[in-house]
Amino acid sequence: MRTPAPGDSVPEVTGHLPARAVVRAQVTTEPIDPAGHATEVERPEAGAVVTFAGVVRDHDDGRSVNRIAYVAHPDAADILRRIAEDVAARTEVESLAVSHRVGELAVGDCALAVAVSAAHRGQAFAAAALLVDEVKRLLPVWKRQVFTDGTDEWVGCA
């Protein structure tokens, strides 16, 4: 699926789950704390909490990366909420939280945080993996990688 450009129509995602299951779905310019996401999804009925932190690495395809800038479509926050609700509706989770950061990020900064709680580890791992994959596939966020040699490159989807 091609990632929409600014101004394009954005993909529809569906999901019908009580809002309590999605405790956070945000696009933010502020630093993201994956441990805080894990705390938000903890539930007495959940025997597993799985987290994922996507961080800016210092290389890509053999080239040294200095920093990354993420740019989001104006509807990105609403789309992220729908993605989260859809994943929650399609899986056996107690709750989930997801955040994507935009703006200038340095190597080591967290760009994507996901936390999922479920009764069992298999359910939590599966839901977390699906949520990361769906965010990567559907969220209209683009990244500009700035390399240490001064060149840069736009990548279609974060």
Phi and psi in degrees as a GROMACS rama.xvg file:
@    title "Ramachandran Plot"
@    xaxis  label "Phi"
@    yaxis  label "Psi"
@TYPE xy
-76.0259  137.003  ARG-2
-74.7096  133.275  THR-3
-67.5351  146.236  PRO-4
-86.9129  160.401  ALA-5
-52.5316  131.57  PRO-6
96.9132  -21.8896  GLY-7
-70.184  160.835  ASP-8
-70.0916  153.494  SER-9
-108.404  155.314  VAL-10
-65.8261  146.556  PRO-11
-90.6472  134.588  GLU-12
-126.848  149.199  VAL-13
-123.741  155.484  THR-14
-179.535  141.643  GLY-15
-132.345  92.5263  HIS-16
-141.383  145.948  LEU-17
-53.9579  140.932  PRO-18
-58.1183  -23.7002  ALA-19
-61.4062  -27.9939  ARG-20
-66.8196  -35.1943  ALA-21
-99.6775  104.454  VAL-22
-90.9297  -18.8912  VAL-23
-157.156  133.997  ARG-24
-149.084  100.997  ALA-25
-140.1  148.806  GLN-26
-110.943  126.123  VAL-27
-142.669  154.924  THR-28
-93.0822  -8.17377  THR-29
-84.2405  154.134  GLU-30
-56.7312  147.617  PRO-31
-107.786  136.418  ILE-32
-112.265  100.968  ASP-33
-59.5195  -35.0766  PRO-34
-64.2714  -36.2919  ALA-35
-64.7958  -37.0712  GLY-36
-62.7973  -42.259  HIS-37
-60.6916  -43.1112  ALA-38
-62.0759  -38.7849  THR-39
-65.2168  -29.1222  GLU-40
-95.6053  -4.73579  VAL-41
-60.9495  135.568  GLU-42
-141.462  146.194  ARG-43
-59.2854  -31.7775  PRO-44
-83.2495  -5.56688  GLU-45
-94.0371  124.462  ALA-46
-94.3577  -2.64715  GLY-47
-144.961  138.829  ALA-48
-129.212  120.733  VAL-49
-113.66  133.961  VAL-50
-121.81  156.075  THR-51
-138.86  134.648  PHE-52
-124.733  116.075  ALA-53
-91.9369  115.134  GLY-54
-114.781  154.66  VAL-55
-71.0983  123.458  VAL-56
-96.3523  166.094  ARG-57
-89.587  9.36413  ASP-58
-154.052  159.139  HIS-59
-155.505  122.708  ASP-60
53.0131  42.8938  ASP-61
82.0898  3.64394  GLY-62
-112.709  142.962  ARG-63
-78.4719  129.068  SER-64
-100.163  134.635  VAL-65
-93.0369  -45.0482  ASN-66
-164.579  171.719  ARG-67
-134.561  143.52  ILE-68
-117.894  127.156  ALA-69
-104.343  137.304  TYR-70
-125.864  134.436  VAL-71
-115.159  147.988  ALA-72
-61.9723  147.378  HIS-73
-57.1617  -26.1213  PRO-74
-92.3684  8.04319  ASP-75
-57.4257  -40.556  ALA-76
-63.6229  -43.2655  ALA-77
-65.4392  -39.72  ASP-78
-65.9459  -40.7955  ILE-79
-62.1423  -41.4707  LEU-80
-60.8453  -44.2434  ARG-81
-66.323  -38.6272  ARG-82
-60.6924  -46.9831  ILE-83
-61.5289  -44.4384  ALA-84
-63.6963  -39.5556  GLU-85
-64.196  -45.2222  ASP-86
-64.1729  -42.4359  VAL-87
-61.4612  -38.3901  ALA-88
-71.8237  -28.1541  ALA-89
-91.3512  -6.55221  ARG-90
-127.825  174.928  THR-91
-103.152  68.1742  GLU-92
-104.17  154.961  VAL-93
-85.0217  -46.8989  GLU-94
-160.63  163.576  SER-95
-148.204  157.902  LEU-96
-140.487  141.74  ALA-97
-147.939  138.633  VAL-98
-139.6  142.324  SER-99
-124.505  131.741  HIS-100
-93.1998  144.727  ARG-101
-124.391  164.435  VAL-102
102.843  -164.397  GLY-103
-80.459  127.599  GLU-104
-125.883  142.081  LEU-105
-94.7565  164.685  ALA-106
-55.5008  131.646  VAL-107
95.4716  -16.8088  GLY-108
-70.3273  146.868  ASP-109
-82.4403  123.345  CYS-110
-99.064  -30.5928  ALA-111
-141.241  127.259  LEU-112
-123.905  135.32  ALA-113
-133.911  137.062  VAL-114
-138.82  136.855  ALA-115
-136.748  134.916  VAL-116
-115.103  144.118  SER-117
-153.911  168.13  ALA-118
-62.7953  -36.7355  ALA-119
-131.757  153.818  HIS-120
-60.3137  -39.9686  ARG-121
-60.2028  -41.4603  GLY-122
-65.1112  -41.8916  GLN-123
-67.384  -44.6194  ALA-124
-62.9592  -44.6912  PHE-125
-62.4101  -44.1723  ALA-126
-67.0358  -40.3631  ALA-127
-63.8693  -44.5138  ALA-128
-62.8106  -43.2457  ALA-129
-62.9228  -42.7324  LEU-130
-62.2598  -44.967  LEU-131
-61.0937  -47.0661  VAL-132
-61.9527  -42.0415  ASP-133
-69.1666  -36.9485  GLU-134
-62.5038  -46.6471  VAL-135
-62.2356  -34.897  LYS-136
-80.8976  -36.8435  ARG-137
-112.956  -24.0687  LEU-138
-74.6687  123.771  LEU-139
-79.689  80.6173  PRO-140
-130.412  133.044  VAL-141
-117.098  149.8  TRP-142
-123.289  142.83  LYS-143
-111.899  112.012  ARG-144
-87.9092  129.903  GLN-145
-108.327  120.939  VAL-146
-90.6865  159.756  PHE-147
-65.3789  -19.199  THR-148
-83.975  3.16013  ASP-149
93.8536  -11.2205  GLY-150
-82.6861  166.951  THR-151
-141.749  169.898  ASP-152
-153.868  134.174  GLU-153
-91.5476  137.611  TRP-154
-116.197  135.105  VAL-155
-53.4785  -39.7175  GLY-156
-148.099  141.817  CYS-157
